Amino acid sequence: MRALLWLLLAASVLANVFISTFAGWSGGLQIAGSVCTGAVLLGSAVGLWLTRLRNQG
């Protein structure tokens, strides 16, 4: 599960960089792509935070 969340986190960062620099999208299409990749990034970050190992002590 954590490996999948890490993969999603990395993929969303790379996708966001691609959309913002290389895709050539503009206007609403770029905003929609950035919002989607940002939602995946935030979701995977929250999932990783919720599944973190906690030290007892």
DRENBA-451573 format. One line per 2 residues: their letters; for each residue z, y, x of N, C-alpha, C, CB. Coordinates in Angstrom, 3 decimals. Atoms other than C-alpha are relative to their C-alpha. Glycine has a CB too. Layout:
N
A) Z/Y/X/Z/Y/X/Z/Y/X/Z/Y/X ~ ...
END
This chain:
57
MR) 0.000/-1.191/0.828/0.000/0.000/0.000/0.000/1.258/0.875/1.214/-0.004/-0.943 ~ -0.063/-1.184/-0.858/0.959/2.467/2.729/-1.273/0.165/0.806/1.197/-0.083/0.936
AL) 1.252/-0.091/-0.758/-2.175/1.604/4.692/-1.098/0.634/-0.854/-0.443/-1.400/0.487 ~ 0.984/-0.597/0.910/-4.305/2.482/1.661/0.262/1.494/-0.176/0.032/-0.708/-1.370
LW) -0.333/-1.420/0.138/-2.459/5.778/1.236/-0.380/0.785/1.249/1.492/0.171/-0.285 ~ 0.409/-0.665/-1.238/-3.014/6.637/4.907/-1.517/0.128/0.072/0.524/-0.768/1.222
LL) 1.463/-0.041/0.011/-6.701/5.766/4.525/-0.509/1.083/-0.943/-0.571/-1.363/-0.408 ~ 0.382/-1.046/0.953/-7.002/7.999/1.458/0.286/1.394/0.552/0.738/-0.196/-1.325
LA) -0.347/-1.294/-0.592/-5.240/10.832/3.270/-1.036/0.415/1.042/1.399/-0.057/0.638 ~ 0.977/-0.309/-1.049/-7.569/10.647/6.262/-1.387/0.246/-0.586/-0.060/-1.141/1.023
AS) 1.320/-0.159/0.610/-10.676/10.235/4.101/-0.112/1.323/-0.751/-0.289/-1.163/-0.948 ~ 0.064/-1.260/0.743/-9.791/13.229/1.940/-0.078/1.200/0.939/1.214/0.135/-0.916
VL) 0.092/-1.089/-0.976/-9.273/15.443/4.990/-1.421/0.079/0.552/1.021/-0.202/1.154 ~ 1.365/0.006/-0.529/-12.616/14.364/6.447/-1.017/0.446/-1.047/-0.359/-1.391/0.507
AN) 0.915/-0.406/1.063/-14.363/14.787/3.099/0.087/1.500/-0.248/0.304/-0.766/-1.290 ~ -0.158/-1.433/0.214/-12.923/18.271/2.696/-0.664/0.796/1.122/1.486/0.362/-0.100
VF) 0.663/-0.669/-1.123/-14.102/19.273/6.179/-1.512/-0.080/-0.167/0.428/-0.631/1.348 ~ 1.438/0.161/0.211/-17.553/17.869/5.404/-0.510/0.932/-1.095/-0.323/-1.452/-0.356
IS) 0.425/-0.836/1.122/-17.766/19.688/2.073/0.005/1.474/0.381/0.905/-0.230/-1.212 ~ -0.121/-1.428/-0.287/-16.621/23.012/3.473/-0.906/0.466/1.138/1.428/0.328/0.336
TF) 0.789/-0.459/-1.137/-18.795/23.021/6.608/-1.426/-0.526/0.043/0.683/-0.379/1.246 ~ 1.305/0.605/-0.245/-21.730/20.611/6.588/-0.834/-0.273/-1.243/0.187/-1.260/0.725
AG) 0.723/0.434/1.193/-22.683/19.832/2.985/-1.005/1.037/-0.497/0.979/-0.318/-1.101 ~ 0.907/-1.037/0.475/-24.359/23.152/2.318/0.191/0.344/-1.467/-1.411/-0.425/0.226
WS) -0.294/-0.324/1.387/-22.769/23.384/-1.099/0.525/1.421/-0.086/1.016/-0.992/-0.598 ~ -0.514/-1.356/0.187/-21.946/26.786/-2.505/0.466/0.162/-1.442/-1.082/1.064/0.352
GG) -0.461/-0.337/1.337/-20.205/28.277/-5.479/0.881/-1.057/-0.628/-1.163/0.246/-0.877 ~ -0.824/0.911/0.785/-18.804/26.033/-8.153/0.018/-1.421/0.521/-0.468/-0.009/-1.400
LQ) 0.058/1.358/-0.528/-19.946/22.813/-6.518/0.951/-0.176/1.181/-1.427/-0.344/0.420 ~ -0.923/0.067/-1.128/-18.008/23.570/-3.339/1.451/0.063/-0.479/-0.283/1.138/0.991
IA) -1.353/-0.095/0.550/-14.934/24.546/-5.345/0.409/-1.320/-0.632/0.089/1.133/-1.034 ~ -0.313/1.274/0.654/-15.110/21.346/-7.414/0.247/-1.095/1.037/-1.144/-0.416/-0.949
GS) -0.195/0.997/-1.044/-15.471/19.205/-4.298/1.306/0.190/0.733/-1.135/0.042/0.976 ~ -1.254/-0.281/-0.691/-12.575/20.922/-2.583/1.207/-0.310/-0.878/0.041/1.453/0.443
VC) -1.100/0.311/0.917/-10.376/20.574/-5.656/0.210/-1.510/-0.093/-0.280/0.586/-1.400 ~ -0.117/1.464/0.087/-11.130/16.849/-5.921/0.591/-0.588/1.274/-1.370/-0.630/-0.273
TG) -0.548/0.535/-1.244/-10.482/16.157/-2.257/1.443/0.466/0.205/-0.871/0.425/1.194 ~ -1.373/-0.482/-0.093/-7.345/18.302/-2.401/0.948/-0.789/-0.888/0.060/1.463/-0.366
AV) -0.833/0.804/0.895/-6.038/16.326/-5.362/0.279/-1.377/0.606/-0.680/-0.152/-1.372 ~ -0.197/1.295/-0.657/-6.574/13.062/-3.477/0.954/0.153/1.172/-1.348/-0.588/0.478
LL) -0.879/-0.245/-1.132/-4.894/14.530/-0.409/1.448/0.150/-0.455/-0.447/1.246/0.759 ~ -1.367/-0.207/0.488/-1.844/15.703/-2.354/0.577/-1.282/-0.600/0.028/1.123/-1.045
GS) -0.472/1.257/0.587/-1.614/12.423/-4.272/0.392/-1.015/1.057/-1.064/-0.589/-0.897 ~ -0.331/0.959/-1.050/-1.700/10.316/-1.134/1.206/0.464/0.819/-1.205/-0.217/0.918
AV) -1.158/-0.517/-0.724/0.794/12.597/0.632/1.286/-0.244/-0.789/-0.172/1.501/0.286 ~ -1.178/0.255/0.834/3.224/12.317/-2.288/0.317/-1.488/-0.015/-0.224/0.516/-1.440
GL) -0.221/1.448/-0.041/2.740/8.548/-2.358/0.630/-0.445/1.305/-1.305/-0.735/-0.207 ~ -0.593/0.330/-1.294/3.502/8.321/1.352/1.442/0.478/0.089/-0.820/0.610/1.129
WL) -1.351/-0.532/-0.036/6.561/10.506/0.941/0.944/-0.849/-0.852/0.012/1.453/-0.481 ~ -0.849/0.806/0.873/7.871/8.387/-1.936/0.245/-1.400/0.555/-0.623/-0.100/-1.372
TR) -0.149/1.349/-0.548/7.382/5.142/0.000/0.525/0.003/1.434/-1.328/-0.725/-0.052 ~ -0.500/-0.080/-1.372/8.926/6.351/3.269/1.263/-0.844/0.150/0.283/1.467/0.393
LR) -1.203/0.757/-0.304/11.625/4.331/4.953/1.166/0.967/0.185/-0.201/-0.877/1.265 ~ -1.175/-0.872/-0.101/15.075/5.867/4.620/1.061/-0.697/0.819/0.551/0.375/-1.402
NQ) -1.098/0.536/-0.819/17.838/5.372/7.165/1.304/0.063/-0.795/0.138/0.792/1.342 ~ -1.302/0.031/0.664/21.170/4.303/5.703/1.066/0.354/1.038/0.281/-1.409/-0.651
G) -1.044/-0.321/-0.945/23.993/6.039/7.459/0.189/1.435/0.121/-0.275/-0.563/1.309
END
